[in-house]
């Protein structure tokens, strides 16, 4: 049976640089993820782990993008040492 994923598009745009200049760069990324990212964002926000909802969104999105790359590249030795810690971290996060 074919495994289905959710398809997403993420747009990243420089707004203002730290030196005060207006940003000029942008990036559009198409990717897939086995989870419903919007549901995950709602769950992380509702846990109130962070005071700021934008921080919760950054955290959830970054974590899901990173862990999906790890899953898709599970045999890559780059993740070998990190895998047990991420597994423990995800269990802790889900228990909150």
Secondary structure, 3 states (H helix, E strand, C coil): CCCCCEEEEEEEECCECCCCCECCCEEEEEEEECCCHHHHHHHHHHHCCCCCHHHHHHHHHHHHHHHHHHHHCCCCHHHHHHHHHHHHHHHHHHHC
